[in-house]
Amino acid sequence: MKNFKHIINNLEPEHDYPAGLIHPYWARKPLNIIESIIKSFSHDGDIVLDPFMGSGTTVLASIKNNRKVIGSDLNPLSKLLVESIVNSASDSKRFQEVLDNAVNDWTKYAIDLYKIIPEKCIEREYFSVSGEYKDGNFKLIPLEAKVKPIKKNTVQGKIEFVKEYKFMSKINNQLLSVPINFSAINFVENSRIAIHRGVKASHFFTERNQSFINYVHTYIKKSKLTENEINFLRIFLSSMIPMLRLSDKKASSQWPYWRPKKELTSRNPIVALARRHKAFKKSLHWASEKLNQHNLNQALVQCAANEITDKINIMVDLIVTDPPYADHAPYIEYSELYWSLISPMGISKQLWAKEIVKTNAVGREEDSKSYENRLSESFVSFLKSLKVGGYFIFFYLDKNIDHWSGIKKALHVSNCITEEVIAISKQRRSMKTVTSPGKTLDGDLIIICKKIEAIPKCLPSCEMQTILDNINEETYFHRFGSFIKEYLTHDIVDRKEWKLNDISRFI
């Protein structure tokens, strides 16, 4: 364990590997750290499970290191994303051909859509906002547009800014509502993630970009493609959404629903097409090189974490996962914008009753109250799939001691003992640091647990002050990690006398 801790502490986290950069899915974990965990706590041919697979780092790291892997997630966008990466590895040349053909066709359509004269087209439009976003009570007032020359199916060359312009082509009205009817897609109000009351998908896109998205769907439907190829193009379209929607000038926000109050920018789809095409090409090369050399032995499932044990009905050697933190964003609500534009059915609200989440969304009060119970119940459920002697290793960070108490009980019920807690500080800026600035610990904890045949009925007992007196690390974050290790491995006899829930107040 000391050797593993040394390895982790000396690794520079690798978040930005090519397959991890094709989509703005949230809370991506560093690939090299996940690989180190897999290599240290399992062997070639072992089965690895990740019941909260998210963007698929554990799945990809497992395949890359010759492990069989099972990944599951409640979010359908997660499954589509990970499947697309894995499937593309088996025949990267074919997927590249499909993508190149699509991008070439869509680029021509986008140029024609934004032409103002035969030789020039709009690359970006800038608007001022009159009114407010609640209930869609706002209007876009054109300020100016950025114009570039058209050269060889792209736009490049001298930039002009014009205040008055007229498009050469009219919008096909059918493409404003078929197959995606933007005006019929409603989102539930959530002030924390900038979803205003009465917001619709049509409020986030100009009509030209709405017609472009529906043109893409029409192209996909008409093309003679396999299901995997269709899904690959759907995830490509989904990855473009942040640059197709109305946003700030840089399209830099991690929040899919956030918009500046006074000015908005809309981009010609060729901007997104060029950037995402480049990223996907790199991912295809990476997947072919890193994944295709191994037997692609994986199972990917869309289900809640507490359902995966019944669905797979096999025992696994290692569980590596990243469960939802209490101060994480509500991923299913976040994904609704992406998913509703690539799947006419949208995300079923029935999934809310299974999501482990803290949310400010109107009508989801019970979901937030159920966070601790759903998290601990999920742990107990999927830990039934872990072999005796196998390891359960998870990332988690929370200041609320009650949440740790729920995890502690779940581990005990599941015959899992905590062997180590490793504090990884100075991680990249994440969604939780965006939503809770100044209130978030800078880093992550890796909790390493082992399943044993039988666990003692009671943990060693001690008083809270004894634990606090034994914590002597220099940095606050590492003291936090030491406290969690002691808390998970001891029965604190006077816990109730310490009436604080915020761990930061203890240490």
C-alpha positions as CSV (number, residue, x, y, z in Angstrom):
1,M,0.0,0.0,0.0
2,K,2.9,2.4,0.7
3,N,4.3,1.8,-2.7
4,F,0.9,2.5,-4.3
5,K,0.5,5.7,-2.3
6,H,3.9,6.8,-3.4
7,I,3.0,6.1,-7.1
8,I,-0.2,8.1,-6.8
9,N,1.4,11.0,-5.0
10,N,4.0,11.3,-7.7
11,L,1.7,11.2,-10.7
12,E,0.8,14.3,-12.7
13,P,-3.0,13.7,-13.3
14,E,-3.7,13.0,-17.0
15,H,-7.2,14.3,-17.6
16,D,-6.8,15.4,-21.2
17,Y,-6.3,12.1,-23.1
18,P,-7.8,12.2,-26.7
19,A,-10.9,10.1,-26.0
20,G,-11.7,12.2,-23.0
21,L,-11.8,15.4,-25.0
22,I,-14.4,14.5,-27.6
23,H,-17.4,15.5,-25.4
24,P,-18.0,18.0,-22.6
25,Y,-19.2,15.3,-20.2
26,W,-18.5,16.3,-16.6
27,A,-16.2,15.2,-13.8
28,R,-13.7,13.2,-15.9
29,K,-11.2,11.4,-13.7
30,P,-7.5,11.3,-14.6
31,L,-6.8,8.3,-16.9
32,N,-3.3,7.5,-15.5
33,I,-4.5,7.4,-11.9
34,I,-7.3,5.0,-12.8
35,E,-4.8,2.9,-14.7
36,S,-2.5,2.8,-11.7
37,I,-5.4,1.6,-9.5
38,I,-6.4,-1.1,-12.0
39,K,-2.8,-2.4,-12.4
40,S,-2.1,-2.3,-8.6
41,F,-5.3,-4.1,-7.5
42,S,-6.2,-6.5,-10.3
43,H,-4.5,-8.9,-12.8
44,D,-4.8,-9.5,-16.5
45,G,-8.2,-11.0,-17.4
46,D,-9.8,-9.9,-14.1
47,I,-13.3,-8.3,-14.2
48,V,-13.5,-4.6,-13.2
49,L,-16.9,-2.9,-12.5
50,D,-17.7,0.8,-12.5
51,P,-21.4,1.4,-11.5
52,F,-21.1,5.2,-12.1
53,M,-19.1,5.1,-15.3
54,G,-19.8,8.7,-16.4
55,S,-17.4,9.5,-19.3
56,G,-15.9,6.0,-19.2
57,T,-12.4,6.5,-17.8
58,T,-12.5,3.2,-15.9
59,V,-13.9,1.3,-18.9
60,L,-11.2,2.6,-21.2
61,A,-8.4,2.1,-18.7
62,S,-9.6,-1.4,-18.1
63,I,-9.6,-2.3,-21.8
64,K,-6.3,-0.6,-22.3
65,N,-4.8,-2.8,-19.5
66,N,-6.3,-6.1,-20.7
67,R,-9.1,-6.4,-18.1
68,K,-12.7,-7.4,-18.7
69,V,-14.9,-4.5,-17.7
70,I,-18.6,-3.8,-16.9
71,G,-19.7,-0.2,-16.9
72,S,-23.1,1.2,-16.0
73,D,-24.7,4.5,-15.5
74,L,-28.2,5.8,-15.0
75,N,-27.6,8.5,-17.6
76,P,-28.3,7.4,-21.2
77,L,-25.8,10.0,-22.5
78,S,-23.0,8.3,-20.6
79,K,-23.8,4.9,-22.2
80,L,-24.0,6.4,-25.7
81,L,-20.7,8.3,-25.2
82,V,-18.7,5.3,-23.9
83,E,-20.1,2.9,-26.4
84,S,-19.2,5.2,-29.2
85,I,-15.6,5.4,-28.1
86,V,-15.2,1.7,-27.6
87,N,-17.1,0.7,-30.8
88,S,-15.0,3.1,-32.9
89,A,-11.8,1.3,-31.8
90,S,-12.7,-1.9,-33.7
91,D,-12.8,-0.2,-37.1
92,S,-11.5,3.3,-36.8
93,K,-11.0,3.7,-40.6
94,R,-14.7,3.0,-41.2
95,F,-15.8,5.4,-38.5
96,Q,-13.4,8.0,-39.8
97,E,-14.9,7.6,-43.3
98,V,-18.4,8.0,-41.9
99,L,-17.4,11.1,-39.9
100,D,-15.5,12.7,-42.8
101,N,-18.4,12.3,-45.1
102,A,-20.9,13.7,-42.6
103,V,-18.7,16.7,-41.7
104,N,-18.1,17.5,-45.3
105,D,-21.9,17.5,-46.1
106,W,-22.8,19.4,-42.9
107,T,-20.1,22.0,-43.6
108,K,-21.5,22.7,-47.0
109,Y,-25.0,23.1,-45.6
110,A,-23.7,25.4,-42.8
111,I,-21.9,27.6,-45.3
112,D,-25.0,27.9,-47.5
113,L,-27.1,28.6,-44.5
114,Y,-24.9,31.6,-43.5
115,K,-24.0,33.1,-46.8
116,I,-24.6,36.8,-47.3
117,I,-23.0,37.0,-50.7
118,P,-21.6,34.1,-52.9
119,E,-18.0,34.6,-51.7
120,K,-18.6,35.4,-48.0
121,C,-20.6,34.1,-45.0
122,I,-21.2,34.9,-41.4
123,E,-19.0,33.1,-38.9
124,R,-20.5,34.6,-35.7
125,E,-23.4,36.8,-34.8
126,Y,-23.5,39.1,-31.8
127,F,-26.7,40.2,-30.1
128,S,-27.8,42.3,-27.2
129,V,-30.6,40.9,-25.0
130,S,-33.8,42.8,-24.4
131,G,-35.9,41.5,-21.5
132,E,-35.3,38.5,-19.3
133,Y,-34.9,34.8,-19.7
134,K,-37.8,33.8,-17.4
135,D,-40.6,32.4,-19.5
136,G,-38.7,33.3,-22.7
137,N,-39.5,37.0,-22.3
138,F,-36.5,38.3,-24.2
139,K,-35.6,39.3,-27.7
140,L,-32.3,39.2,-29.5
141,I,-31.3,42.5,-31.0
142,P,-28.5,42.2,-33.7
143,L,-25.4,44.2,-32.9
144,E,-22.9,43.0,-35.6
145,A,-21.6,39.9,-37.4
146,K,-18.2,38.5,-38.1
147,V,-17.7,37.8,-41.8
148,K,-15.1,35.7,-43.5
149,P,-14.4,34.7,-47.1
150,I,-15.4,31.2,-48.3
151,K,-12.5,29.1,-49.5
152,K,-12.6,25.3,-50.3
153,N,-15.6,24.3,-48.1
154,T,-14.4,26.4,-45.2
155,V,-14.2,30.1,-44.2
156,Q,-10.8,31.7,-43.8
157,G,-9.0,34.9,-44.5
158,K,-9.6,38.6,-43.8
159,I,-12.2,39.2,-41.1
160,E,-14.8,41.9,-41.5
161,F,-17.4,43.1,-39.0
162,V,-20.7,44.3,-40.4
163,K,-23.7,45.8,-38.6
164,E,-26.2,45.2,-41.3
165,Y,-26.5,41.9,-43.3
166,K,-29.0,39.7,-45.1
167,F,-28.7,36.0,-45.6
168,M,-29.0,34.6,-49.1
169,S,-31.0,31.6,-48.1
170,K,-34.3,31.3,-46.3
171,I,-34.7,28.8,-43.5
172,N,-36.6,25.6,-44.3
173,N,-39.5,26.0,-41.8
174,Q,-40.0,22.3,-41.6
175,L,-36.5,22.0,-40.1
176,L,-37.5,24.2,-37.2
177,S,-39.8,21.5,-35.8
178,V,-38.9,18.1,-37.5
179,P,-37.6,15.8,-36.1
180,I,-36.8,18.0,-33.1
181,N,-39.4,20.5,-32.0
182,F,-37.3,22.9,-30.0
183,S,-40.3,24.8,-28.8
184,A,-41.9,21.7,-27.3
185,I,-38.8,20.8,-25.2
186,N,-39.2,22.3,-21.7
187,F,-36.7,22.2,-18.8
188,V,-37.4,22.2,-15.1
189,E,-36.5,25.3,-13.2
190,N,-33.3,25.1,-11.2
191,S,-31.7,28.4,-10.1
192,R,-28.4,26.7,-9.1
193,I,-27.6,25.7,-12.7
194,A,-29.1,28.7,-14.4
195,I,-32.4,27.1,-15.7
196,H,-34.9,29.8,-15.5
197,R,-38.7,29.3,-15.1
198,G,-40.4,28.5,-18.4
199,V,-37.2,27.8,-20.4
200,K,-37.5,25.9,-23.7
201,A,-34.8,24.5,-25.9
202,S,-35.7,27.1,-28.6
203,H,-34.5,29.8,-26.2
204,F,-30.9,28.6,-26.5
205,F,-30.5,28.6,-30.3
206,T,-31.1,30.9,-33.2
207,E,-33.5,29.5,-35.8
208,R,-30.6,28.9,-38.2
209,N,-28.8,26.7,-35.8
210,Q,-32.1,24.9,-34.9
211,S,-32.5,24.1,-38.6
212,F,-28.9,22.9,-38.8
213,I,-29.4,20.4,-36.0
214,N,-32.5,19.1,-37.7
215,Y,-30.7,18.9,-41.0
216,V,-28.1,16.7,-39.3
217,H,-30.8,14.4,-38.1
218,T,-32.3,14.2,-41.6
219,Y,-28.8,13.4,-43.0
220,I,-28.3,10.6,-40.4
221,K,-31.8,9.1,-41.1
222,K,-31.2,9.0,-44.9
223,S,-27.7,7.6,-44.7
224,K,-27.2,3.9,-45.0
225,L,-25.4,3.4,-41.7
226,T,-25.1,0.7,-39.0
227,E,-26.6,1.4,-35.6
228,N,-23.1,2.0,-34.1
229,E,-22.2,4.4,-36.9
230,I,-25.5,6.3,-36.3
231,N,-24.8,6.5,-32.6
232,F,-21.3,7.8,-33.3
233,L,-22.7,10.7,-35.3
234,R,-25.3,11.4,-32.6
235,I,-22.6,11.7,-30.0
236,F,-20.7,13.9,-32.4
237,L,-23.7,16.2,-32.8
238,S,-24.1,16.2,-29.0
239,S,-20.5,17.3,-28.5
240,M,-21.2,20.4,-30.7
241,I,-24.1,21.7,-28.6
242,P,-22.0,24.1,-26.5
243,M,-20.7,25.9,-29.6
244,L,-24.1,25.9,-31.4
245,R,-26.1,27.4,-28.6
246,L,-26.4,31.1,-27.7
247,S,-23.6,31.8,-25.2
248,D,-20.8,34.1,-24.2
249,K,-18.2,35.1,-26.8
250,K,-15.8,32.3,-25.9
251,A,-18.4,29.5,-25.3
252,S,-16.3,28.8,-22.3
253,S,-19.0,28.1,-19.6
254,Q,-19.2,24.5,-18.2
255,W,-22.8,25.2,-17.5
256,P,-25.0,24.2,-20.5
257,Y,-27.8,26.4,-19.5
258,W,-25.9,29.5,-18.4
259,R,-26.2,32.7,-20.6
260,P,-24.9,36.2,-20.1
261,K,-27.6,38.6,-19.2
262,K,-26.8,41.4,-21.7
263,E,-25.0,40.1,-24.8
264,L,-25.1,36.7,-26.6
265,T,-23.0,35.1,-29.3
266,S,-24.2,32.6,-31.9
267,R,-21.7,30.7,-34.1
268,N,-22.0,29.3,-37.6
269,P,-21.9,25.5,-37.1
270,I,-18.7,25.3,-39.2
271,V,-16.8,26.6,-36.0
272,A,-18.1,23.6,-34.0
273,L,-17.7,21.2,-36.9
274,A,-14.0,22.0,-37.4
275,R,-13.1,21.8,-33.7
276,R,-15.0,18.6,-32.9
277,H,-13.9,16.9,-36.2
278,K,-10.3,17.5,-35.1
279,A,-10.9,16.1,-31.6
280,F,-12.8,13.1,-32.9
281,K,-10.0,12.3,-35.4
282,K,-7.5,12.3,-32.6
283,S,-9.8,10.1,-30.5
284,L,-10.2,7.6,-33.3
285,H,-6.4,7.3,-33.7
286,W,-6.0,6.9,-29.9
287,A,-8.7,4.3,-29.6
288,S,-7.4,2.3,-32.5
289,E,-3.9,2.4,-31.0
290,K,-4.6,1.9,-27.3
291,L,-7.8,-0.2,-27.3
292,N,-7.9,-2.3,-30.4
293,Q,-4.8,-4.2,-29.6
294,H,-6.8,-5.9,-26.7
295,N,-9.9,-8.1,-26.8
296,L,-12.7,-5.6,-26.4
297,N,-14.4,-7.5,-23.6
298,Q,-16.8,-5.2,-22.0
299,A,-20.5,-4.8,-21.1
300,L,-22.1,-1.4,-20.9
301,V,-25.5,-1.0,-19.2
302,Q,-27.8,1.9,-18.6
303,C,-29.2,1.4,-15.1
304,A,-29.1,2.7,-11.6
305,A,-26.1,1.6,-9.5
306,N,-28.3,-0.4,-7.2
307,E,-29.6,-2.4,-10.2
308,I,-26.3,-3.5,-11.8
309,T,-25.8,-6.6,-9.5
310,D,-29.0,-8.2,-10.6
311,K,-28.4,-7.3,-14.3
312,I,-24.9,-8.8,-14.5
313,N,-25.3,-11.7,-12.1
314,I,-21.5,-12.4,-11.9
315,M,-18.8,-11.7,-9.3
316,V,-16.1,-9.1,-10.1
317,D,-12.5,-8.8,-8.9
318,L,-12.3,-5.0,-8.6
319,I,-14.8,-2.1,-8.3
320,V,-13.4,1.4,-9.3
321,T,-15.9,4.2,-9.3
322,D,-16.7,7.9,-8.8
323,P,-20.1,8.2,-7.1
324,P,-22.0,11.5,-7.2
325,Y,-20.8,13.9,-4.6
326,A,-23.5,16.0,-2.8
327,D,-22.2,19.2,-4.2
328,H,-21.8,17.9,-7.8
329,A,-24.1,19.1,-10.5
330,P,-27.3,17.2,-11.2
331,Y,-26.0,15.3,-14.2
332,I,-29.3,14.1,-15.6
333,E,-30.7,17.6,-15.6
334,Y,-27.5,18.8,-17.2
335,S,-27.7,16.1,-19.8
336,E,-31.3,16.9,-20.7
337,L,-30.2,19.7,-23.1
338,Y,-27.8,17.4,-24.9
339,W,-30.0,14.3,-24.9
340,S,-33.2,16.0,-26.0
341,L,-31.5,17.3,-29.1
342,I,-30.2,13.9,-30.2
343,S,-33.1,11.8,-29.0
344,P,-36.7,13.0,-29.6
345,M,-37.9,11.1,-26.6
346,G,-35.7,13.1,-24.2
347,I,-34.7,11.8,-20.8
348,S,-37.5,10.2,-18.8
349,K,-38.4,12.0,-15.6
350,Q,-38.8,8.5,-14.1
351,L,-35.0,8.4,-13.9
352,W,-35.1,11.2,-11.3
353,A,-36.5,8.7,-8.7
354,K,-33.3,6.7,-9.1
355,E,-30.7,9.5,-9.3
356,I,-28.3,10.0,-6.4
357,V,-28.4,13.8,-6.3
358,K,-28.7,17.1,-4.4
359,T,-30.6,19.5,-6.6
360,N,-32.4,22.8,-6.4
361,A,-34.8,21.8,-9.2
362,V,-38.5,22.7,-8.6
363,G,-40.3,19.5,-7.6
364,R,-37.2,17.4,-6.7
365,E,-37.1,18.1,-3.0
366,E,-37.6,14.4,-2.1
367,D,-34.8,13.4,-4.4
368,S,-32.4,15.7,-2.5
369,K,-33.6,14.4,0.8
370,S,-33.0,10.8,-0.4
371,Y,-29.3,11.5,-1.4
372,E,-27.7,9.8,1.6
373,N,-30.0,6.7,1.6
374,R,-29.7,6.2,-2.1
375,L,-26.0,6.5,-2.0
376,S,-25.5,4.0,0.8
377,E,-28.2,1.6,-0.6
378,S,-26.3,1.6,-3.9
379,F,-23.0,0.8,-2.2
380,V,-24.6,-2.2,-0.4
381,S,-26.2,-3.4,-3.6
382,F,-23.2,-3.4,-6.0
383,L,-20.8,-4.5,-3.3
384,K,-22.6,-7.9,-3.4
385,S,-20.9,-8.4,-6.8
386,L,-17.4,-8.0,-5.3
387,K,-15.5,-11.2,-4.6
388,V,-14.1,-11.8,-1.1
389,G,-10.5,-10.5,-1.2
390,G,-11.4,-8.0,-4.0
391,Y,-11.0,-4.2,-3.6
392,F,-13.5,-1.4,-3.8
393,I,-11.8,1.8,-4.6
394,F,-13.7,5.0,-5.0
395,F,-13.3,8.8,-5.3
396,Y,-15.3,10.9,-2.9
397,L,-15.2,14.2,-1.3
398,D,-17.8,15.7,1.1
399,K,-17.6,17.9,4.2
400,N,-20.9,16.6,5.5
401,I,-20.1,14.0,8.2
402,D,-23.6,12.4,7.9
403,H,-22.8,11.4,4.3
404,W,-19.6,9.7,5.4
405,S,-21.6,8.0,8.1
406,G,-23.9,6.5,5.5
407,I,-20.9,5.3,3.5
408,K,-19.4,3.9,6.7
409,K,-22.5,1.8,7.5
410,A,-22.7,0.6,3.9
411,L,-19.1,-0.6,3.9
412,H,-19.6,-2.4,7.3
413,V,-22.7,-4.2,6.1
414,S,-20.9,-5.3,3.0
415,N,-17.9,-6.7,4.9
416,C,-15.5,-4.1,3.5
417,I,-12.7,-2.6,5.6
418,T,-11.0,0.7,4.8
419,E,-7.3,0.2,4.3
420,E,-6.2,3.6,3.1
421,V,-7.4,7.1,2.2
422,I,-5.2,9.1,-0.2
423,A,-5.6,12.8,-0.6
424,I,-5.0,14.0,-4.2
425,S,-4.7,17.8,-4.0
426,K,-4.6,20.4,-6.7
427,Q,-6.9,18.7,-9.2
428,R,-8.2,20.6,-12.2
429,R,-11.1,23.1,-11.7
430,S,-14.2,20.9,-11.6
431,M,-18.0,21.4,-11.8
432,K,-18.3,21.4,-8.1
433,T,-15.7,24.2,-7.7
434,V,-17.7,26.2,-10.2
435,T,-21.0,25.7,-8.5
436,S,-19.6,26.2,-5.0
437,P,-16.6,28.6,-5.2
438,G,-14.9,29.1,-1.9
439,K,-16.6,26.2,-0.3
440,T,-14.9,23.3,-2.1
441,L,-11.9,21.3,-1.0
442,D,-9.2,21.5,-3.7
443,G,-8.7,17.9,-4.7
444,D,-10.1,14.4,-4.3
445,L,-9.9,11.5,-1.9
446,I,-9.3,8.0,-3.0
447,I,-10.8,5.5,-0.5
448,I,-9.3,2.0,-0.7
449,C,-11.4,-0.8,0.8
450,K,-11.1,-4.5,0.8
451,K,-13.9,-7.1,1.1
452,I,-13.2,-9.8,3.7
453,E,-14.9,-13.0,4.7
454,A,-16.4,-11.6,7.9
455,I,-16.0,-8.3,9.5
456,P,-16.0,-7.7,13.3
457,K,-19.4,-6.5,14.6
458,C,-17.8,-3.4,16.0
459,L,-15.0,-1.1,14.9
460,P,-12.3,-0.1,17.4
461,S,-13.8,2.7,19.5
462,C,-12.3,6.0,20.4
463,E,-13.3,9.6,21.1
464,M,-13.4,12.4,18.6
465,Q,-10.7,14.4,20.3
466,T,-8.3,11.5,20.1
467,I,-8.6,11.4,16.4
468,L,-8.2,15.1,16.1
469,D,-5.1,15.0,18.3
470,N,-3.5,12.4,16.0
471,I,-3.9,14.4,12.8
472,N,-0.6,16.2,12.1
473,E,-0.4,16.7,8.4
474,E,0.7,20.2,7.2
475,T,-2.0,21.0,4.7
476,Y,-5.7,21.3,5.5
477,F,-6.6,19.0,2.6
478,H,-4.3,16.2,3.8
479,R,-5.6,16.6,7.4
480,F,-9.0,16.2,5.9
481,G,-7.9,12.9,4.3
482,S,-6.4,11.6,7.6
483,F,-9.6,12.5,9.4
484,I,-11.7,10.5,7.0
485,K,-9.5,7.4,7.3
486,E,-9.8,7.5,11.1
487,Y,-13.5,8.1,10.9
488,L,-14.1,5.2,8.6
489,T,-12.0,2.8,10.7
490,H,-13.2,3.7,14.1
491,D,-16.4,3.9,16.1
492,I,-16.5,7.5,17.5
493,V,-18.2,7.0,20.9
494,D,-18.9,10.6,21.5
495,R,-19.9,11.5,17.9
496,K,-23.4,12.9,18.9
497,E,-21.8,15.2,21.4
498,W,-20.1,17.0,18.5
499,K,-23.1,18.7,17.0
500,L,-21.3,20.0,13.9
501,N,-22.0,18.3,10.5
502,D,-19.3,20.2,8.6
503,I,-16.0,18.3,8.9
504,S,-14.0,21.4,8.1
505,R,-15.2,22.8,11.5
506,F,-13.6,19.8,13.3
507,I,-10.1,20.1,11.8
